[in-house]
Amino acid sequence: MSEALHIVGGGMAGAEAAWQAANAGVKVVLHEMRPTRGTFAHQTDHLAEMVCSNSFRSDDDEQNAVGLLHWEMRAAGGLIMAMADRHALPAGGALAVDRDAFAQAVTERLRTHPGIHVERGEITSLPERGHWIIATGPLTSDALGAAIRAETGAEALAFFDAIAPIVYFDSIDMTRAWFQSRYDKGETEQERTAYLNCPMTRAQYEAFIDALLAADKTEFHEGETAGYFDGCLPIEVMAERGRETLRHGPMKPVGLTNPHAPDHKPHAVVQLRRDNALGTLYNIVGFQTKMKYGAQTDVFRMIPGLENASFARLGGIHRNTFLNSPTLLDDHLRMKSRPHIRFAGQITGVEGYVESAAMGLLAGRLAAGEILGHRASAPPRETAMGALVHHITGGAEAKTFQPMNVNFGLFPPIDARGGRRGRRDRFRAYTDRAKAAFTQWLGAQARNAA
């Protein structure tokens, strides 16, 4: 029997790492502190609980880097993608999931796996020996965070992240709101109606911006500085950058026609996306917020159609922590000062559910290979997974390192002289090259394990 692999954290990265290592033949102990110790954002004790959004973003594996990452994870037998596909909701070209059903399914698959033992309880210090993966995510506990800082000799970097509110569908006024995906995107009627839209006139939009800017906000403790990740900016921060910012961002009115007033173009539109398969919950797209709870209900009920809205969850803000990975981790995601410890997920400085799960997939495979005595390596840089690993473990500038979503800017450039000069052709060239390289990598890993 091989040595056990201990994984700390049962989020996206930890769950995927456990699945990959156990399927390779390694005994896994998955440590999850909930429900013994809760967090600000989590509502259940399920593994892989989604707290900020229910979207895995674009599923286009030919023109989008995150869609390509979906493809790679599916090709590698990823649990997170398999359960996301099983519990997908209509969302146009995106992959959105029923978050509760998804988390329950992941939890059940891991709980019943013969090679995985789920142990509830907090890990408060760095282990001295053994094989470990720390995948505690952006809400790493204070005790473990302090142990990591003590080991690295430097403060962990931090930024503030905000979550959007969720509305009960039966409290939305459908005489004012309507179903439509932007530009009617989607192949089926169900996909084209995955979004709800609430229109605003210019006067309503201006009044909304005034109320948003004047609302009571969460204050930071003295000495804290808020460095927001641009992909998850609170709406107040966007509004402070200019009164038209929201109208050109999450409230843009393009690609939509209001059937209640087809000849009148809205000045702005608030979109809500289905949050569960029953269609009883909708989250307000792009409306991450740091407003206090009382202010949120007052401001959000100014939105036409949401005047009597009932909220299943209000928005909030929390501190996310991540490592300065370019200085602390090697290209196998191992801590340079303690190579028996790997890190995975958002704590490494990747941003997003899919990216976090991908780093868990890789960490689980690399740890399993090491334990079993196989030659294991990270995927080549031409792949989405390999580009992310390279970025966080050396490709990024350590002094300015910030969380990053996967994007084609992280990939080695494509030679445009071969005739593929247009954007669509260039992106297709990236994905074609990546799929070939990833397939070759998977084959080499299988042969090494044989």
Phi, psi and omega in degrees: 000133180287164175296153180281148172256124178260129180240126182257115180112122183253033175277204182302311184291313182296319179297315181292321178298318179297316181299313183294314182293317180295321179290341175277352178105014180259138174287132186237135169247116181258113182266122177230124186284334177286142006268002179304317176228121182270180176230170178298321192267330186281144180250342184229180174256015179292148170285152179056037177289133178268128187243335186262321184206170174248018185250136170265011177070202189298140177254014180280108184269010177248336185234001186223136185292322180288327174296322175297320178296321173306312183300315181297318181292323175296317181298330181271009179072037183289135178290317184300315180291323179298316180286329175295317178297321182292329184242035181288149175244155176300130180203039181062232180272003180266167173249103176250152184231157169285103194297321181291314180296321178299309182296320178298320181292317177299315180300316182294318180296320180285320182297327184263359179289128184294341181262005185236130172245121178268120182245121181272131179148155185274137169262123189250356182216163177282132182290149182275336184206172180099195178240121187224146168235126176258116183228052188276357171071194185286347182249043177306136183297157182301318184294313180291323177300319178295323179294321178294317179296322179296324180286319184280340181076011180214155178293136172294142176291160181210151169218167181256137184236144183238150180243150185269156179282159178238135186246142172286129184301320186290357176259003180268134180278103184279001170280348179244326179267165177209157176276130171182132170276147182302131184060022180054038183290139180127149184273335182245163177299322179297319179292322182289343179248031181283347184240147171256146183233136178239115186274153176229139169281171177301315181297318179295319179296314181296320178295322179296315179298318178300314181294321180298314181291330183271348186293153176293132183243160173293130179263147178270153178292153180304133179094347178274143174241140184259109174252099184281146171282128187300334180284353183220044182290137170300147183296331179294322179293320177297318181294326179293341179278354179150143186294338181266356186301313181294325181290341175255006179241241184293344181253022181294139186266008187282153175073019184224144176230123182281112181293341177284338179209070189298338181268001182245120180276122179297148176285328178206156180223131172265126179256143173239137182248138179305135185250346177213164185295329180290341183074021180270345183233139176226133176262147183277112190294126176076009185259044170300143187211151173247013176294149174291157189304313181300320179292324180300312182297320180295314184288315184290335177282359171281347182285125179305128183099342180247019183301329180243028184299139172249133189255125174285331176205135174270165180286171180195177181224143180213160181272126176256137178244148177208156182279155167277075190302324180302334179263340190252336186244148173269182186284002171253015179067019179270144173291125185300324182278341179219079188295352174281356180245125172254157172241150180211155175087202188295335180295342179278348180104016167267156183237132176113151180302313185293314179300319179297313179297323180297320178291329174293318178303313182292316180299320179296318179292318180294318179295318179297317178299318179295315181295320184273356177081022178268158172277111181241146180215161175287154177298157179296158184297340179289347179268162178296316180294317179294323178296320178296313181299316180298319181299311187280342183250016177162337181285333181273155175282120186300324185292334183240020186298130179222156179304144187221131167283158174294140178200159185294343176294344178273350185272153170303137185299150174272136176288113184280356184286350181280004177107343179271090187252334180289160183300312181297318178294322180294316179295321178296325177295320176300313185288322177299314180296318182295316182297319178295315181294321181291321178298318177297320180296315178301318179297319179294320179295321178295319179294322179295329182276347184287000000 
